[in-house]
Amino acid sequence: MYQIKVITHFAAAHQLRNFKGKCEQLHGHNWKVEATIRGEGLTDEGLLIDFQEVRNATNSILEELDHRFLNELTAFKDQNPSSENIAAYIFRELGKRLNDNKVRVSFVTAWESDTACASYGEGF
């Protein structure tokens, strides 16, 4: 089994509803996002998938989140835009773009700071 990882970033604001702490107030993060893709075989060029293809697909999702108030987006109207839910959202959206019979999104990690992150996926 092969895995590749692409790391990218976005900045956005959010509030955690019903949190009963400082994070219930409007605040922002510069999120780092790690997208990990897995598969068993390589192309004739010796690649699982082109890094640029993964980066482009990931960035197309992050463009929807970047410099936005996440609570106002449809994806987070009924759930908190927590790092956990952000990772799950990106995982699902990235899977729609990349999953096929050769590669699958294994997991996505959303870092809200240098010391705190959440991951969502299949391949832990």
CYANA upper distance limits for C-alpha pairs under 8 A (distance plus 0.5 A):
  1 MET  CA     38 ARG  CA      7.34
  1 MET  CA     39 GLY  CA      6.20
  1 MET  CA     40 GLU  CA      5.00
  1 MET  CA     41 GLY  CA      8.03
  2 TYR  CA     38 ARG  CA      5.98
  2 TYR  CA     39 GLY  CA      5.92
  2 TYR  CA     40 GLU  CA      6.33
  2 TYR  CA     41 GLY  CA      8.01
  2 TYR  CA     48 LEU  CA      7.49
  3 GLN  CA     36 THR  CA      7.04
  3 GLN  CA     37 ILE  CA      5.96
  3 GLN  CA     38 ARG  CA      4.84
  3 GLN  CA     39 GLY  CA      7.17
  3 GLN  CA     48 LEU  CA      8.19
  4 ILE  CA     36 THR  CA      6.11
  4 ILE  CA     37 ILE  CA      5.88
  4 ILE  CA     38 ARG  CA      7.09
  4 ILE  CA     48 LEU  CA      8.08
  4 ILE  CA     51 PHE  CA      8.39
  5 LYS  CA     34 GLU  CA      6.98
  5 LYS  CA     35 ALA  CA      5.99
  5 LYS  CA     36 THR  CA      4.84
  5 LYS  CA     37 ILE  CA      6.87
  6 VAL  CA     34 GLU  CA      6.21
  6 VAL  CA     35 ALA  CA      5.83
  6 VAL  CA     36 THR  CA      7.13
  6 VAL  CA     51 PHE  CA      7.34
  6 VAL  CA     54 VAL  CA      7.42
  6 VAL  CA     55 ARG  CA      6.77
  7 ILE  CA     32 LYS  CA      7.41
  7 ILE  CA     33 VAL  CA      6.07
  7 ILE  CA     34 GLU  CA      4.98
  7 ILE  CA     35 ALA  CA      6.96
  7 ILE  CA     55 ARG  CA      8.38
  8 THR  CA     32 LYS  CA      6.35
  8 THR  CA     33 VAL  CA      5.79
  8 THR  CA     34 GLU  CA      7.12
  8 THR  CA     55 ARG  CA      8.08
  8 THR  CA     58 THR  CA      8.39
  8 THR  CA     59 ASN  CA      7.97
  9 HIS  CA     30 ASN  CA      7.47
  9 HIS  CA     31 TRP  CA      6.06
  9 HIS  CA     32 LYS  CA      4.98
  9 HIS  CA     33 VAL  CA      6.19
  9 HIS  CA     62 LEU  CA      8.28
 10 PHE  CA     30 ASN  CA      6.37
 10 PHE  CA     31 TRP  CA      5.88
 10 PHE  CA     32 LYS  CA      7.22
 10 PHE  CA     33 VAL  CA      8.36
 10 PHE  CA     62 LEU  CA      6.84
 10 PHE  CA     63 GLU  CA      8.34
 10 PHE  CA     65 LEU  CA      7.72
 10 PHE  CA     66 ASP  CA      5.59
 10 PHE  CA     67 HIS  CA      7.91
 11 ALA  CA     28 GLY  CA      7.74
 11 ALA  CA     29 HIS  CA      6.26
 11 ALA  CA     30 ASN  CA      4.84
 11 ALA  CA     31 TRP  CA      6.39
 11 ALA  CA     65 LEU  CA      8.25
 11 ALA  CA     66 ASP  CA      5.73
 11 ALA  CA     67 HIS  CA      5.85
 11 ALA  CA     68 ARG  CA      8.27
 12 ALA  CA     28 GLY  CA      6.00
 12 ALA  CA     29 HIS  CA      6.39
 12 ALA  CA     30 ASN  CA      7.28
 12 ALA  CA     31 TRP  CA      8.31
 12 ALA  CA     65 LEU  CA      7.21
 12 ALA  CA     66 ASP  CA      6.07
 12 ALA  CA     67 HIS  CA      5.10
 12 ALA  CA     68 ARG  CA      5.61
 12 ALA  CA     69 PHE  CA      6.57
 12 ALA  CA     70 LEU  CA      7.27
 13 ALA  CA     26 LEU  CA      7.32
 13 ALA  CA     27 HIS  CA      5.90
 13 ALA  CA     28 GLY  CA      4.37
 13 ALA  CA     29 HIS  CA      6.94
 13 ALA  CA     67 HIS  CA      7.70
 13 ALA  CA     68 ARG  CA      6.74
 13 ALA  CA     69 PHE  CA      5.26
 13 ALA  CA     70 LEU  CA      6.64
 14 HIS  CA     26 LEU  CA      6.27
 14 HIS  CA     27 HIS  CA      6.30
 14 HIS  CA     28 GLY  CA      6.53
 14 HIS  CA     69 PHE  CA      6.06
 14 HIS  CA     70 LEU  CA      5.80
 14 HIS  CA     71 ASN  CA      6.34
 14 HIS  CA     81 PRO  CA      7.10
 15 GLN  CA     23 CYS  CA      6.66
 15 GLN  CA     24 GLU  CA      5.54
 15 GLN  CA     25 GLN  CA      6.11
 15 GLN  CA     26 LEU  CA      5.41
 15 GLN  CA     27 HIS  CA      7.04
 15 GLN  CA     71 ASN  CA      7.32
 15 GLN  CA     80 ASN  CA      8.16
 15 GLN  CA     81 PRO  CA      7.89
 16 LEU  CA     23 CYS  CA      6.29
 16 LEU  CA     24 GLU  CA      5.14
 16 LEU  CA     25 GLN  CA      7.93
 16 LEU  CA     80 ASN  CA      6.12
 16 LEU  CA     81 PRO  CA      7.25
 16 LEU  CA     82 SER  CA      7.29
 17 ARG  CA     24 GLU  CA      6.27
 17 ARG  CA     80 ASN  CA      6.75
 18 ASN  CA     24 GLU  CA      7.37
 19 PHE  CA     23 CYS  CA      7.34
 19 PHE  CA     24 GLU  CA      5.99
 20 LYS  CA     24 GLU  CA      6.81
 21 GLY  CA     25 GLN  CA      8.43
 23 CYS  CA     27 HIS  CA      7.62
 29 HIS  CA    112 GLU  CA      6.31
 29 HIS  CA    113 SER  CA      7.74
 30 ASN  CA    112 GLU  CA      6.97
 30 ASN  CA    113 SER  CA      7.81
 31 TRP  CA    110 ALA  CA      6.91
 31 TRP  CA    111 TRP  CA      5.82
 31 TRP  CA    112 GLU  CA      5.27
 31 TRP  CA    113 SER  CA      7.39
 32 LYS  CA    110 ALA  CA      6.40
 32 LYS  CA    111 TRP  CA      5.45
 32 LYS  CA    112 GLU  CA      7.29
 32 LYS  CA    113 SER  CA      8.41
 33 VAL  CA    108 VAL  CA      7.53
 33 VAL  CA    109 THR  CA      6.17
 33 VAL  CA    110 ALA  CA      5.21
 33 VAL  CA    111 TRP  CA      6.73
 34 GLU  CA    108 VAL  CA      6.08
 34 GLU  CA    109 THR  CA      5.54
 34 GLU  CA    110 ALA  CA      7.11
 35 ALA  CA     58 THR  CA      8.04
 35 ALA  CA     91 PHE  CA      8.31
 35 ALA  CA    105 VAL  CA      7.90
 35 ALA  CA    106 SER  CA      8.40
 35 ALA  CA    107 PHE  CA      6.80
 35 ALA  CA    108 VAL  CA      5.13
 35 ALA  CA    109 THR  CA      7.15
 36 THR  CA    105 VAL  CA      6.57
 36 THR  CA    106 SER  CA      5.96
 36 THR  CA    107 PHE  CA      5.91
 36 THR  CA    108 VAL  CA      6.67
 37 ILE  CA    103 VAL  CA      7.18
 37 ILE  CA    104 ARG  CA      6.17
 37 ILE  CA    105 VAL  CA      4.93
 37 ILE  CA    106 SER  CA      5.60
 37 ILE  CA    107 PHE  CA      7.72
 38 ARG  CA     48 LEU  CA      8.18
 38 ARG  CA    103 VAL  CA      6.12
 38 ARG  CA    104 ARG  CA      6.01
 38 ARG  CA    105 VAL  CA      6.79
 38 ARG  CA    106 SER  CA      6.23
 39 GLY  CA     48 LEU  CA      7.15
 39 GLY  CA    102 LYS  CA      6.39
 39 GLY  CA    103 VAL  CA      5.10
 39 GLY  CA    104 ARG  CA      6.95
 40 GLU  CA     48 LEU  CA      8.45
 40 GLU  CA    102 LYS  CA      7.70
 40 GLU  CA    103 VAL  CA      8.21
 41 GLY  CA     48 LEU  CA      7.00
 41 GLY  CA    102 LYS  CA      7.47
 42 LEU  CA     46 GLY  CA      5.73
 42 LEU  CA     47 LEU  CA      5.49
 42 LEU  CA     48 LEU  CA      5.11
 42 LEU  CA     49 ILE  CA      8.21
 43 THR  CA     47 LEU  CA      5.70
 43 THR  CA     48 LEU  CA      6.71
 43 THR  CA     49 ILE  CA      8.09
 48 LEU  CA    103 VAL  CA      7.92
 49 ILE  CA     53 GLU  CA      7.71
 49 ILE  CA     54 VAL  CA      8.02
 49 ILE  CA    103 VAL  CA      8.10
 50 ASP  CA     54 VAL  CA      7.25
 51 PHE  CA     55 ARG  CA      6.57
 52 GLN  CA     56 ASN  CA      6.39
 53 GLU  CA     57 ALA  CA      6.70
 54 VAL  CA     58 THR  CA      6.55
 54 VAL  CA     98 LEU  CA      8.08
 55 ARG  CA     59 ASN  CA      6.44
 56 ASN  CA     60 SER  CA      6.61
 57 ALA  CA     61 ILE  CA      7.21
 57 ALA  CA     94 LEU  CA      7.10
 57 ALA  CA     97 ARG  CA      7.10
 57 ALA  CA     98 LEU  CA      8.10
 58 THR  CA     62 LEU  CA      6.80
 58 THR  CA     90 ILE  CA      8.25
 58 THR  CA     94 LEU  CA      6.88
 59 ASN  CA     63 GLU  CA      6.44
 60 SER  CA     64 GLU  CA      7.62
 61 ILE  CA     65 LEU  CA      7.63
 61 ILE  CA     90 ILE  CA      7.39
 61 ILE  CA     93 GLU  CA      7.59
 61 ILE  CA     94 LEU  CA      7.94
 62 LEU  CA     66 ASP  CA      6.30
 62 LEU  CA     90 ILE  CA      8.50
 64 GLU  CA     68 ARG  CA      8.40
 65 LEU  CA     70 LEU  CA      7.24
 69 PHE  CA     73 LEU  CA      7.90
 70 LEU  CA     76 PHE  CA      7.10
 70 LEU  CA     81 PRO  CA      6.78
 71 ASN  CA     76 PHE  CA      5.95
 71 ASN  CA     77 LYS  CA      6.48
 71 ASN  CA     80 ASN  CA      7.69
 71 ASN  CA     81 PRO  CA      6.82
 72 GLU  CA     76 PHE  CA      7.42
 72 GLU  CA     77 LYS  CA      6.76
 73 LEU  CA     77 LYS  CA      6.67
 75 ALA  CA     79 GLN  CA      8.30
 75 ALA  CA     89 TYR  CA      8.02
 76 PHE  CA     80 ASN  CA      6.47
 76 PHE  CA     81 PRO  CA      6.12
 79 GLN  CA     85 ASN  CA      8.24
 80 ASN  CA     85 ASN  CA      7.53
 81 PRO  CA     85 ASN  CA      6.28
 81 PRO  CA     86 ILE  CA      6.49
 82 SER  CA     86 ILE  CA      6.54
 83 SER  CA     87 ALA  CA      6.54
 83 SER  CA    110 ALA  CA      6.26
 83 SER  CA    111 TRP  CA      7.62
 83 SER  CA    112 GLU  CA      7.19
 83 SER  CA    117 CYS  CA      7.19
 83 SER  CA    118 ALA  CA      6.10
 84 GLU  CA     88 ALA  CA      6.82
 84 GLU  CA    110 ALA  CA      7.89
 84 GLU  CA    118 ALA  CA      5.58
 84 GLU  CA    119 SER  CA      6.92
 84 GLU  CA    120 TYR  CA      7.40
 85 ASN  CA     89 TYR  CA      6.52
 86 ILE  CA     90 ILE  CA      6.70
 86 ILE  CA    110 ALA  CA      7.34
 87 ALA  CA     91 PHE  CA      6.54
 87 ALA  CA    108 VAL  CA      6.01
 87 ALA  CA    109 THR  CA      6.15
 87 ALA  CA    110 ALA  CA      5.79
 87 ALA  CA    118 ALA  CA      7.24
 87 ALA  CA    119 SER  CA      6.37
 87 ALA  CA    120 TYR  CA      6.11
 88 ALA  CA     92 ARG  CA      6.70
 88 ALA  CA    108 VAL  CA      7.74
 88 ALA  CA    119 SER  CA      8.10
 88 ALA  CA    120 TYR  CA      5.73
 88 ALA  CA    121 GLY  CA      7.74
 89 TYR  CA     93 GLU  CA      6.69
 90 ILE  CA     94 LEU  CA      6.30
 90 ILE  CA    108 VAL  CA      7.46
 91 PHE  CA     95 GLY  CA      6.57
 91 PHE  CA    105 VAL  CA      7.42
 91 PHE  CA    107 PHE  CA      6.93
 91 PHE  CA    108 VAL  CA      6.05
 91 PHE  CA    120 TYR  CA      7.41
 91 PHE  CA    121 GLY  CA      7.22
 92 ARG  CA     96 LYS  CA      7.00
 93 GLU  CA     97 ARG  CA      7.23
 94 LEU  CA     98 LEU  CA      6.58
 94 LEU  CA     99 ASN  CA      8.36
 94 LEU  CA    105 VAL  CA      7.54
 95 GLY  CA     99 ASN  CA      5.48
 95 GLY  CA    104 ARG  CA      7.28
 95 GLY  CA    105 VAL  CA      6.15
 98 LEU  CA    103 VAL  CA      7.70
 98 LEU  CA    104 ARG  CA      7.22
 98 LEU  CA    105 VAL  CA      7.67
 99 ASN  CA    103 VAL  CA      6.11
 99 ASN  CA    104 ARG  CA      4.99
 99 ASN  CA    105 VAL  CA      6.90
100 ASP  CA    104 ARG  CA      7.00
105 VAL  CA    121 GLY  CA      8.09
105 VAL  CA    122 GLU  CA      8.44
106 SER  CA    121 GLY  CA      6.15
106 SER  CA    122 GLU  CA      5.85
106 SER  CA    123 GLY  CA      5.43
106 SER  CA    124 PHE  CA      8.39
107 PHE  CA    119 SER  CA      7.18
107 PHE  CA    120 TYR  CA      5.95
107 PHE  CA    121 GLY  CA      4.37
107 PHE  CA    122 GLU  CA      6.53
107 PHE  CA    123 GLY  CA      6.70
107 PHE  CA    124 PHE  CA      8.08
108 VAL  CA    119 SER  CA      5.99
108 VAL  CA    120 TYR  CA      6.02
108 VAL  CA    121 GLY  CA      6.79
109 THR  CA    117 CYS  CA      7.10
109 THR  CA    118 ALA  CA      6.03
109 THR  CA    119 SER  CA      4.58
109 THR  CA    120 TYR  CA      7.03
110 ALA  CA    117 CYS  CA      5.96
110 ALA  CA    118 ALA  CA      5.98
110 ALA  CA    119 SER  CA      6.83
111 TRP  CA    115 THR  CA      8.26
111 TRP  CA    116 ALA  CA      6.36
111 TRP  CA    117 CYS  CA      4.55
111 TRP  CA    118 ALA  CA      7.07
112 GLU  CA    116 ALA  CA      6.48
112 GLU  CA    117 CYS  CA      6.42
113 SER  CA    117 CYS  CA      7.59
